[in-house]
Amino acid sequence: MKKTNPSPLLSALTPAQWLLRLGLFLMLLLLFANLDGVEKQYVRAKETLDRYLWLEQDLAQLENDYGVRLRADLAPADYPPSWLDDDTGDMTVTIVHDGQPVDTSTKIVATGEGADFTRFVRILKPEIERYAPALIRQHLSHIYCLDTMTLHGAAASGTYSRELSSLYVVGTVSNPIKQRSAIRIKKTFHHEFSSILMQHYNFDERAWRQAAGEGFRYKGDDDPLFYWMFISDHLDAPPPPEEVLFQRGLLSHYGETGVENDFNVYAATIFTEPKRMKTLIATYPIIARKYALFKIFYLGIDPGLAPVFAAIDE
């Protein structure tokens, strides 16, 4: 996607703002004074300042054009009600499995490193811009960048709150060596946002199920705890081979947990893996039928998403 020319923002700066940025630049030079050579000091300080200025511009553009704020801070007021226990107000909800209470605590750690947040914004900005500004403005107010997230007692990559028009996306992990890949961050964004869209626009669940054939049932339909057992690695049997899942019209074992999660996986795959999706559609009839339903649904919401599907159909 074509980058926005930064000159309009910079030209609008007041003399006081220019002095503030100059002061920041000089301060950074002093901070990096221990580097060998004046040239290294200059390059390091300039890279840091550029990153700061571009981040500021990216955040402002997303908020002005799309009405969404990307944030690295999270306060209790930003928590969805589903995270809180009705009686205590704590971030813990207890369910019962095999007659025993199960810890399903929710734990959130916001991103603390500026460089991680900058990377997160640069990864997500083009993905947000694939949608119509009016669509994002209507359904998303905040996207939070997290270091870690524990939902229902298990590690998670992200979640959403339709009530708060917010997404919560893990963009980093505490171990830098295992830093979350760009494609995984993109997948999580499309995955979670698809839940908000399917709920708001009355997605036809019946047609989706029928595409898989008469009598099709998810594992989660017959076992209300299948979802929790899946995400917490409590399933007794190993996952079935991919070929078995594909024949059932599922793109991953996670899709067995129910319609919404199945739909989420389709969203993540369609937006980030068009070549893989093209191959699956050509090979498995059920996947092709469900893809067609997904395409009709999304283009009905936002016709500007046609290039997403053209990358698969062509």
Contacts in CASP RR format, 6 or more apart in sequence:
PFRMAT RR
TARGET T0000
AUTHOR 0000-0000-0000
METHOD contacts of the structure
MODEL  1
MKKTNPSPLLSALTPAQWLLRLGLFLMLLLLFANLDGVEKQYVRAKETLD
RYLWLEQDLAQLENDYGVRLRADLAPADYPPSWLDDDTGDMTVTIVHDGQ
PVDTSTKIVATGEGADFTRFVRILKPEIERYAPALIRQHLSHIYCLDTMT
LHGAAASGTYSRELSSLYVVGTVSNPIKQRSAIRIKKTFHHEFSSILMQH
YNFDERAWRQAAGEGFRYKGDDDPLFYWMFISDHLDAPPPPEEVLFQRGL
LSHYGETGVENDFNVYAATIFTEPKRMKTLIATYPIIARKYALFKIFYLG
IDPGLAPVFAAIDE
1 126 0 8 1.000
1 129 0 8 1.000
4 57 0 8 1.000
4 61 0 8 1.000
6 53 0 8 1.000
6 54 0 8 1.000
6 57 0 8 1.000
9 57 0 8 1.000
9 60 0 8 1.000
10 53 0 8 1.000
13 21 0 8 1.000
21 49 0 8 1.000
21 53 0 8 1.000
24 49 0 8 1.000
24 52 0 8 1.000
25 45 0 8 1.000
25 46 0 8 1.000
25 49 0 8 1.000
28 44 0 8 1.000
28 45 0 8 1.000
28 48 0 8 1.000
28 49 0 8 1.000
29 41 0 8 1.000
29 42 0 8 1.000
29 45 0 8 1.000
31 45 0 8 1.000
32 40 0 8 1.000
32 41 0 8 1.000
32 44 0 8 1.000
32 45 0 8 1.000
33 41 0 8 1.000
35 41 0 8 1.000
35 44 0 8 1.000
51 115 0 8 1.000
51 118 0 8 1.000
54 118 0 8 1.000
54 122 0 8 1.000
55 117 0 8 1.000
55 118 0 8 1.000
55 121 0 8 1.000
58 121 0 8 1.000
58 122 0 8 1.000
58 125 0 8 1.000
59 69 0 8 1.000
59 70 0 8 1.000
59 121 0 8 1.000
61 125 0 8 1.000
62 68 0 8 1.000
62 69 0 8 1.000
62 70 0 8 1.000
62 121 0 8 1.000
62 125 0 8 1.000
62 128 0 8 1.000
63 69 0 8 1.000
65 133 0 8 1.000
66 128 0 8 1.000
66 129 0 8 1.000
66 133 0 8 1.000
66 136 0 8 1.000
66 137 0 8 1.000
66 140 0 8 1.000
67 133 0 8 1.000
67 136 0 8 1.000
67 137 0 8 1.000
67 140 0 8 1.000
67 141 0 8 1.000
68 128 0 8 1.000
68 136 0 8 1.000
68 137 0 8 1.000
68 140 0 8 1.000
68 141 0 8 1.000
68 142 0 8 1.000
68 143 0 8 1.000
69 141 0 8 1.000
69 142 0 8 1.000
69 143 0 8 1.000
70 120 0 8 1.000
70 121 0 8 1.000
70 124 0 8 1.000
70 142 0 8 1.000
70 143 0 8 1.000
70 144 0 8 1.000
70 145 0 8 1.000
71 142 0 8 1.000
71 143 0 8 1.000
71 144 0 8 1.000
71 145 0 8 1.000
72 110 0 8 1.000
72 111 0 8 1.000
72 112 0 8 1.000
72 114 0 8 1.000
72 117 0 8 1.000
72 120 0 8 1.000
72 144 0 8 1.000
72 145 0 8 1.000
73 110 0 8 1.000
74 108 0 8 1.000
74 110 0 8 1.000
74 144 0 8 1.000
74 146 0 8 1.000
74 168 0 8 1.000
78 142 0 8 1.000
78 144 0 8 1.000
78 164 0 8 1.000
78 166 0 8 1.000
79 91 0 8 1.000
79 108 0 8 1.000
80 159 0 8 1.000
80 161 0 8 1.000
80 163 0 8 1.000
80 164 0 8 1.000
80 166 0 8 1.000
81 163 0 8 1.000
82 93 0 8 1.000
82 161 0 8 1.000
83 91 0 8 1.000
83 93 0 8 1.000
83 106 0 8 1.000
84 90 0 8 1.000
84 91 0 8 1.000
84 93 0 8 1.000
85 91 0 8 1.000
85 92 0 8 1.000
85 93 0 8 1.000
85 94 0 8 1.000
91 105 0 8 1.000
91 106 0 8 1.000
91 107 0 8 1.000
91 108 0 8 1.000
92 103 0 8 1.000
92 104 0 8 1.000
92 105 0 8 1.000
92 106 0 8 1.000
93 104 0 8 1.000
93 105 0 8 1.000
93 106 0 8 1.000
93 152 0 8 1.000
94 101 0 8 1.000
94 102 0 8 1.000
94 103 0 8 1.000
94 104 0 8 1.000
95 101 0 8 1.000
95 102 0 8 1.000
95 104 0 8 1.000
95 225 0 8 1.000
95 228 0 8 1.000
96 102 0 8 1.000
97 225 0 8 1.000
97 228 0 8 1.000
97 229 0 8 1.000
97 234 0 8 1.000
102 228 0 8 1.000
103 153 0 8 1.000
104 151 0 8 1.000
104 152 0 8 1.000
104 153 0 8 1.000
104 228 0 8 1.000
105 150 0 8 1.000
105 153 0 8 1.000
106 149 0 8 1.000
106 150 0 8 1.000
106 151 0 8 1.000
106 152 0 8 1.000
106 153 0 8 1.000
107 148 0 8 1.000
107 149 0 8 1.000
107 150 0 8 1.000
108 146 0 8 1.000
108 148 0 8 1.000
108 149 0 8 1.000
108 150 0 8 1.000
108 168 0 8 1.000
109 146 0 8 1.000
109 147 0 8 1.000
109 148 0 8 1.000
109 149 0 8 1.000
109 174 0 8 1.000
110 144 0 8 1.000
110 145 0 8 1.000
110 146 0 8 1.000
110 147 0 8 1.000
111 117 0 8 1.000
111 120 0 8 1.000
111 145 0 8 1.000
111 146 0 8 1.000
111 147 0 8 1.000
111 171 0 8 1.000
111 172 0 8 1.000
112 147 0 8 1.000
113 172 0 8 1.000
116 145 0 8 1.000
116 147 0 8 1.000
116 171 0 8 1.000
116 172 0 8 1.000
116 179 0 8 1.000
117 145 0 8 1.000
120 145 0 8 1.000
120 169 0 8 1.000
120 171 0 8 1.000
120 172 0 8 1.000
120 185 0 8 1.000
121 145 0 8 1.000
123 182 0 8 1.000
123 185 0 8 1.000
123 186 0 8 1.000
124 143 0 8 1.000
124 169 0 8 1.000
124 185 0 8 1.000
124 186 0 8 1.000
124 189 0 8 1.000
127 186 0 8 1.000
127 189 0 8 1.000
127 190 0 8 1.000
127 271 0 8 1.000
128 136 0 8 1.000
128 189 0 8 1.000
130 271 0 8 1.000
130 305 0 8 1.000
130 307 0 8 1.000
130 308 0 8 1.000
131 302 0 8 1.000
131 305 0 8 1.000
132 302 0 8 1.000
132 304 0 8 1.000
135 301 0 8 1.000
135 302 0 8 1.000
139 165 0 8 1.000
139 193 0 8 1.000
139 196 0 8 1.000
139 197 0 8 1.000
139 200 0 8 1.000
140 165 0 8 1.000
140 166 0 8 1.000
140 167 0 8 1.000
140 193 0 8 1.000
140 196 0 8 1.000
141 164 0 8 1.000
141 165 0 8 1.000
141 166 0 8 1.000
142 164 0 8 1.000
142 165 0 8 1.000
142 166 0 8 1.000
142 167 0 8 1.000
143 166 0 8 1.000
143 167 0 8 1.000
143 168 0 8 1.000
143 169 0 8 1.000
143 189 0 8 1.000
144 166 0 8 1.000
144 167 0 8 1.000
144 168 0 8 1.000
144 169 0 8 1.000
145 169 0 8 1.000
145 171 0 8 1.000
145 172 0 8 1.000
146 158 0 8 1.000
146 168 0 8 1.000
146 169 0 8 1.000
146 170 0 8 1.000
146 171 0 8 1.000
146 172 0 8 1.000
147 170 0 8 1.000
147 171 0 8 1.000
147 172 0 8 1.000
147 173 0 8 1.000
147 174 0 8 1.000
148 155 0 8 1.000
148 170 0 8 1.000
148 173 0 8 1.000
148 174 0 8 1.000
149 155 0 8 1.000
149 156 0 8 1.000
149 157 0 8 1.000
149 158 0 8 1.000
149 159 0 8 1.000
149 168 0 8 1.000
149 170 0 8 1.000
150 156 0 8 1.000
151 158 0 8 1.000
151 159 0 8 1.000
151 231 0 8 1.000
152 228 0 8 1.000
152 231 0 8 1.000
152 232 0 8 1.000
153 232 0 8 1.000
154 228 0 8 1.000
154 231 0 8 1.000
154 232 0 8 1.000
154 233 0 8 1.000
156 170 0 8 1.000
156 231 0 8 1.000
157 169 0 8 1.000
157 170 0 8 1.000
157 180 0 8 1.000
157 184 0 8 1.000
157 187 0 8 1.000
157 188 0 8 1.000
157 191 0 8 1.000
158 167 0 8 1.000
158 168 0 8 1.000
158 169 0 8 1.000
158 170 0 8 1.000
158 188 0 8 1.000
158 191 0 8 1.000
158 192 0 8 1.000
159 167 0 8 1.000
159 168 0 8 1.000
159 192 0 8 1.000
160 166 0 8 1.000
160 167 0 8 1.000
160 168 0 8 1.000
160 192 0 8 1.000
160 193 0 8 1.000
160 195 0 8 1.000
160 196 0 8 1.000
161 168 0 8 1.000
162 195 0 8 1.000
162 196 0 8 1.000
162 199 0 8 1.000
162 200 0 8 1.000
165 196 0 8 1.000
167 189 0 8 1.000
167 192 0 8 1.000
167 193 0 8 1.000
168 192 0 8 1.000
169 185 0 8 1.000
169 188 0 8 1.000
169 189 0 8 1.000
169 192 0 8 1.000
170 180 0 8 1.000
170 185 0 8 1.000
170 188 0 8 1.000
171 180 0 8 1.000
171 185 0 8 1.000
172 179 0 8 1.000
172 180 0 8 1.000
173 179 0 8 1.000
173 180 0 8 1.000
183 272 0 8 1.000
186 268 0 8 1.000
186 271 0 8 1.000
186 272 0 8 1.000
187 268 0 8 1.000
187 269 0 8 1.000
187 271 0 8 1.000
187 272 0 8 1.000
188 268 0 8 1.000
190 267 0 8 1.000
190 268 0 8 1.000
190 270 0 8 1.000
190 271 0 8 1.000
190 272 0 8 1.000
191 264 0 8 1.000
191 265 0 8 1.000
191 267 0 8 1.000
191 268 0 8 1.000
192 264 0 8 1.000
193 267 0 8 1.000
194 263 0 8 1.000
194 264 0 8 1.000
194 266 0 8 1.000
194 267 0 8 1.000
194 268 0 8 1.000
195 260 0 8 1.000
195 263 0 8 1.000
195 264 0 8 1.000
197 203 0 8 1.000
197 298 0 8 1.000
197 301 0 8 1.000
198 260 0 8 1.000
198 263 0 8 1.000
198 297 0 8 1.000
201 297 0 8 1.000
201 301 0 8 1.000
203 263 0 8 1.000
203 297 0 8 1.000
204 293 0 8 1.000
204 297 0 8 1.000
205 259 0 8 1.000
207 293 0 8 1.000
208 259 0 8 1.000
208 262 0 8 1.000
208 263 0 8 1.000
208 290 0 8 1.000
208 293 0 8 1.000
209 216 0 8 1.000
209 259 0 8 1.000
211 286 0 8 1.000
211 289 0 8 1.000
211 290 0 8 1.000
211 293 0 8 1.000
212 248 0 8 1.000
212 249 0 8 1.000
212 286 0 8 1.000
212 289 0 8 1.000
212 290 0 8 1.000
213 286 0 8 1.000
216 248 0 8 1.000
218 255 0 8 1.000
218 256 0 8 1.000
218 257 0 8 1.000
218 258 0 8 1.000
218 259 0 8 1.000
218 262 0 8 1.000
219 226 0 8 1.000
219 256 0 8 1.000
219 257 0 8 1.000
219 258 0 8 1.000
220 226 0 8 1.000
220 227 0 8 1.000
220 256 0 8 1.000
220 257 0 8 1.000
220 258 0 8 1.000
221 258 0 8 1.000
223 229 0 8 1.000
226 235 0 8 1.000
226 256 0 8 1.000
226 257 0 8 1.000
227 257 0 8 1.000
227 258 0 8 1.000
227 261 0 8 1.000
228 234 0 8 1.000
229 235 0 8 1.000
230 253 0 8 1.000
230 254 0 8 1.000
230 256 0 8 1.000
230 257 0 8 1.000
239 253 0 8 1.000
240 253 0 8 1.000
245 251 0 8 1.000
245 252 0 8 1.000
245 253 0 8 1.000
245 256 0 8 1.000
246 280 0 8 1.000
246 283 0 8 1.000
246 284 0 8 1.000
246 287 0 8 1.000
247 284 0 8 1.000
247 286 0 8 1.000
248 286 0 8 1.000
249 284 0 8 1.000
249 286 0 8 1.000
249 287 0 8 1.000
249 290 0 8 1.000
250 256 0 8 1.000
250 262 0 8 1.000
250 265 0 8 1.000
251 262 0 8 1.000
251 265 0 8 1.000
251 266 0 8 1.000
251 269 0 8 1.000
251 280 0 8 1.000
251 287 0 8 1.000
252 265 0 8 1.000
254 261 0 8 1.000
254 265 0 8 1.000
255 261 0 8 1.000
255 262 0 8 1.000
255 265 0 8 1.000
256 262 0 8 1.000
263 294 0 8 1.000
266 290 0 8 1.000
266 291 0 8 1.000
266 294 0 8 1.000
267 294 0 8 1.000
269 276 0 8 1.000
269 277 0 8 1.000
270 277 0 8 1.000
270 291 0 8 1.000
270 294 0 8 1.000
270 308 0 8 1.000
270 309 0 8 1.000
270 312 0 8 1.000
271 308 0 8 1.000
274 308 0 8 1.000
274 311 0 8 1.000
274 312 0 8 1.000
277 291 0 8 1.000
277 312 0 8 1.000
278 312 0 8 1.000
278 313 0 8 1.000
280 287 0 8 1.000
281 287 0 8 1.000
281 288 0 8 1.000
281 291 0 8 1.000
281 312 0 8 1.000
282 288 0 8 1.000
291 312 0 8 1.000
295 309 0 8 1.000
298 305 0 8 1.000
298 308 0 8 1.000
298 309 0 8 1.000
299 305 0 8 1.000
299 306 0 8 1.000
299 309 0 8 1.000
END
